[in-house]
């Protein structure tokens, strides 16, 4: 109980002194979300939270249990029913969140965990909570360390469960607007992280608490279960106090990992200074020692909420980025992004999904027409200079088409028309961005190219005139 109270007290006071006075009352009155599976550990945690609530301890006045229904087991519905009955006895509100576990590219356990944390973050946000409590304990942490060790993880993985990370409703979409909008981040609290499993089991037995048992937890075919059922007991026989010693080692590793993260953030700030968004300068990266280059790349991808590739692939990406010829193409896929290089910059590009389709529209005087299929909008501006004749522009439908090759275009009034490929090259628009730039056609004539401008043969200098601009989701990279 002291561990749970201490974790929540720390979270409530985790504000700069100037902000504490104005926020403490709101955070004390906010709901406290408890991740509740119905299993032994989460049942113990919910019982402790309710005991603190009944003792009128600040911060525990409004506990709210959240049960994440993964739909992966035939007994999943009965587990949710059990949670509802138990919460009714405890007089605790319960939310049941059903999720779809997306296994693409990851194992079942990792996919279920990601879905669970997203659901918990969404529930906390909906409830106005600033903290989510989970029942991870010391043995969970040691098992995670061993799993990461046998998988060859680095310091981040070997840190094995940070005690107070932040939750996000969508792993790919950082909720950076929280600070700007005055919203507090959602803390993931693991108050039992220093408590061994044996003490939790003893507490549940003494309190005669009812809980559900997932039969898959006893299946030794799963790595974590094998560690819990076979390896941990043998380590206990070898050295009775190994849990405390191993925890100290993990804490030291976590301190080392945080120190390296701090160095990586400073180096990344230097490498991205004066660079366009989602890009870093290769010359500054080359000035760093080799080990720090890798750290910078890891931190860069982590801040973009992208999965970090394996070490060998990351090192190969750095080798290609730093040492390949100036005309060599770099394409390394990182999650749903691409790592690219362009004129001294390393770029994170989010490619379009699927081929861009033909899109027809009729301009009727609007200042802007969104084109979701192309990820942008056409902007129409009245102009006193040269532009398209407004009546002529609106008399026929416009079509947005992708490049097919061989198109000719005349962007300069005093120069001859050229192949569009050559025009893109002269404009120094990266090749990987060109497929996302629509071509605007009218009555079989190419009149405008996104990123380049209008065909000057189509422009007039008298009457009501309109300029066309394309505004895409991703800014164009130019020198």
N, C-alpha and C positions, 0 to 999 in steps of 0.2 A: 504493500500500500504506500509506503514511503517512496518507493521508486516511481510509482505512477504519479503521486502528488508532485514530486520534484520535477519530473519531466514537463508537466503542464505548467507549473510555476515558472520554469525557465522560459517556456514558450510565451507566456503572458507578459513577461518582463523583457522580452527580446526586442526592444525598441531603443533607439537613441534616447537619452534622458529627456530631450526637449519634446519628444513625441509621446513619451509614456503617459504623461498625465491625461492627455486628450484621448488616448486609445485604450488605456487599461480597462476602463469601465465597460466599453463596448465589447472588448475581447472577453472579459469575465462573464458578461451576459450572453455571449454567443453560444450556439450549440456546440457540443463536443462530440465529434463523430467517432464511433468505435467500430472498427471492422470486425464483423461478427459472422463467422462461418458456422457456428454451432459446435465446433470441435472443442477439445479439452482446453487448449491454450486460450482461445478467444473467449470461451465461457468464463475462465478464471479472470481474464482482464475485465470483462463486462461486470462481473461480480465486484471486483475491486473499485471500479468506477462508481457503481451504485452505492457501495459502502461510503465512499467519499461524498457522494451526493447527499446521502442520508445524514452525514455528519455536518452538512452545510459548509463544506470546504469551498472557498471561492474558485470559480472556474469549472465546477462540476455540477452546477445547478441544472443544466439542460443536456444530459447525455442523449445521444441519438444513435442507435445501432443501424448499421447498413450491412445487409446480407447480399453478397454478389452471387447470383445464380448463373453458373457457367453453362448449365445444360449438358454437361459431359458425362454424367453418371445417371444410371437408371433411378437412383434414390434421391436425385437432386431436389425433386418436388417435396419429398417427405422431409428433407433437411430444412427447407424453407418453412414448412409447416411447424417443425420443432422450434425453429427460431421465433416464430410468431407466438407460439404458446409460452415459451420461456420469457420473452420480453413482456408479455401480458402480465405474468406473475411478478416481474421486477418493476412493472409500471414504467417501462422504457419504450419510447416511440421506435418503430422499426420501419426501415425502407428496404424493399427487396428490389434490387437492380438486376435485370436480366441482360446478359451480354452475349455477343457472338464472338467466339474465339477464332481469330484469323491466324492460321498456321503457316501462311506463306512465308517461306524462307527461314523459319525458326521452329524449334521443337515445341511440343505440346505444353510443357511446363512454362516455358518462357512466354508463349503466346497467351496462356491463361493468366499469367502474372501481369502482363501488359494490359490485358482487358480489365483485370480486376482493379489495377491502380487508376486506370482512366475512369472507371465507374465510381470509385471512391472520391476522386477529385471532382467529378461532376456533381456527385451528391453533396459534397461539402460546399461547393460553390452555390448550388441551388438553396442550401439551407442557411447560407451566410456564415458557415463555420470557418475557422482559421486553422484548425488542427484536426488531423485524423490519427487515431491511435490504432496500432496493430500489435499483435501478441507475440511477435518474434522474440525469442529468448536466446540465452547464451549458447545452448547446444545448436540452435539454428545457425548462429553466426559461425561456430566452429565447423559445422558441416559445409556451409557455403565456402569457407576458406579452403577446406580440403578439396571440394569440387573444383574450385577455381585453380587450385594448385595442380591437380592432376590434368587439368585442361591447358596448362601452360599460360595462365593469365599473368598480366603485369601487376604493378602496384595497385592500380585502381580496382582490379578484380579481387586481389588478395586483401584489400581493406575490408571486404566482407561485411556489407551492410553498414552504411553510415547511419548514425543514430537519429539525425534530424535533417534529412534531405527535404527538398520541396517537391510537391506533387503538381502535375500538370494534367489538365483535362484532355490534352492531345499532345502526345510525345513529339510530334512533328511541328507543333505550333506553339512556340514559347509564349507564355502569357506575360510578355514584357509590358503589356499595358497596365498590369496591376499597380506597379509603382507610380506610373504616370497618372493613373486614374484614382489613386488614393486607396486602392484595395490592398489588403494585407495578403502576402503569399500564404498558400496552404502548406502547413508544416506536416510532414509525416513523422510522428513520434513513435518510438519503439521503447517504451519505458521499462520493459522487462529484459532488455538486451543483456544485462549483467546477471540475470537470474537463471540458474540451471534448470533444466527440464524437471529434474527430480523434485525440486521445491514446489513447482507448479502442480505436479501430479499429487503431491502430498496435500496441498491447499485444496484442490478439487475434491479429494477423498474426505478430508476433514469437514468440508462444508456440504458434502453429499450433493454436489451439483450434477445435474443431468446434462449429458452432452452426447453428440453423435460421433460415430467413428467411421472414417472413410476407409473401406477395406483395402484400397490401393496403397495406403500408408504402410502396410505390412508386406508388400510385394518386393522381394529383394532384387527383382530384375531392374528396378529403378535405382539409379546411382545413389541418390540421396538416401533412399531406404537402406541400401546395402551399407552405406557409411554408418547410419544410425544403428542398425541392427547387428552389424558385425565388427566394423572398425572401431567405433567409439568405445564399446565395452572392452576390447583388447587394449586400447590405449589407457583405459582406466586401470586395468590390471598391471600394465607396465609402470605407470606412475599415477598414483591416486590424485595428485593435485594438478594434473596436466591442464585442466580447463582454465584455471586462473593464469597459469604460465602462458598458455596459448593465447589467451585474451590479451595479455600484455604485449605479446609479439604483434598481434593484429593491430593494436592501438599504435605501436611504433611504426608499423607499415603505413597506417592511415596518416600519421603525422608526416612521414616522408612523402606520401602521395600528394598531400596538400601543399607541401613546400614546393614540389615540382610543378604543381598546377599554378602556383603563384608566379614562378619563373616563366612558365609557358604563357600566362596571360600578359605579362610585361613584354615578352618577345613578340607575341602576336599583335599587341598594340603598336609596336614599332613597325612590324611588317605590313600592317594595314593602314598606317597613317598616310593620308593623302591619296589612298587608293579608292577606286569606286567600290560601292557596296558589293559584298560577297566575293571580294578579290583581295589578293595580297601581292606584294612586290617581291619578285624572285631575287632581285639583287640584294635586298636586305636579308632575305632568308639565307642566301649563300654566305653571308658574313657570319652566321652563327655556327658554333661547333655542331658536328653531325648529330649528336644525341639530342641537342636542343631543337634542331630542325624537325625531328620526328615529333617532339613534344608540341611544337607549334602547330603542326598539321593535325595532330590529335585534338588539340584544344579548339582549333578552327572548326573542325567537323563537329565536335561536341557542342559548340555554341550555336551551330546551325541545326542541332538536334538530328544529326545524321549518324548512322551506325559507323563506327570506326573499323576500317578493314583490318584483316590480320596483319601482323607485323611485317611479314615478308612482302605482302602486297603494298603496304604503306611505304616501305623502303624503296620498292621498285618505282612507285609513283614519284617519290622524291628524286630518284636517279634520273628518270625521264624528264621531269620538270626542270632540273638544274643543269643537266649535262647533254641532253639531246641537241641536235642541230637546230638552228633558228627556224628552219622550214619544216621541221618534223611536227607531226600532229600528235597531240596527247589526248587520249580518251580513256578515262578510267571511271567505271560506274561505282557510285557510292550511294547505296539505297536507291531513291528515285531521282538522284541528281547525277551529274557528270562532272568530273574534274577535267578542266580544260586549261590550255595555255594560250596566251595571246599577247605578243609584243611586250614581254617582260612582266606579265601579270599571270598569276595562277588564279583561275576562275572556277567558281561553283555555278554550274548552269543547271537549271531545271528544264529539261526538254519537254516539248509538247507531247502529250499522250495521244497517239494515233495520228493518222494523216489528217491535215487540215482539209476541210470540205469546201466545196463551192458554196458561196453564200450570196444570195441576191437581196437587194434592198432598194427602196424607192425614197430618195431624199425629197422631203416636202417642207423644207425650210428649217428643220431642226438644227439646233446648235451642236448636238452630239447624238450619235447613234451607236449604242453598244453592240458589239459582235462577240458574244460569249464563246462561240465555236473557235474564234481566233484569239481569244484571251485579251481583248482590247476594245478600243472604240475609235470610230471616225469622228473627228471634230471639224465642224464647218464654221468658218469665221468670215464675216463680211470684211472686205478690205478695200482700201482706196488705191492700192497698187495693182499690179497685174494679178489676175486670178481667173478662175473658171466663170464663164457666163452663167449667172444663177438660173435663168430660164432654161438654158440649154442643159445644165446639169440635172435639173429636176424633170426634164421631159422624157427621159428614158431610165429604165432601171439600171442600177449599178451592180456590178458583180465583183466579189472578192474571190480571187483564185490563187492557188499556190503556183510556184514556178514549175514549168515543164521543160525548160531548156530552150535556148535559141531566141528568147525574146530580145527585141531591140528597143532602145529607149533614148530619149534626148533630154537630159536634165539641164543642159546649158544652152542658152540661145545662140552662142557664137561658136559652138563646137558641133561636129557631126554626131549623129546617133551612133550608139555602140551597143554591143551585146551586154545584157544586164549583168552577166557574170563579171565582166571587166569593170563595169561601173561599181559593183559591190567591192571589188578588189581595190579600186582607186579610193573609195570612201573608207577603206580599212575597217569594214564591218566584218567581224569574225564569221568564218564559214558556218560554224555551228548555230549562229543566230539567224542566218538568212532564211532557213526554211520556215521560221515563225513570222516572217514579214509578208503580209498579203499584198497582192497586186490588184489594183482597182481598174476594172474594165468598164467601158461604156460603148454599147453598140459595136462590139468587136474591136475596139481600140483601147490599148493600154494607156491610161491617162495619169495614173499616179502609182508610185511604188513606195510603200512604207519604209521609212529610214532614209530614203533618197529625196523624194519630193515629186512634183508634177512633171509631166512631159511639157516642155515649154511651147511646143507647137499647138497645144490645146488652150493656151492662155490668151486672154484678151485684155485690153487696157481701157475699155470704155463700157458704160452701162453698169448694171448691178453685178458686182463680182464677189466671188467666194474663194477663200483659201481652204484647202484640205490638209489636215494633219492626222497622223496615226499616233495614238497613245496606247502603248502596250503595257502589260503587267511588269515586264522586265525591261529596265532601261537598256538602250543600245550602248555597247562599248565602242568608244571612238578614241582616237589619239587627241 
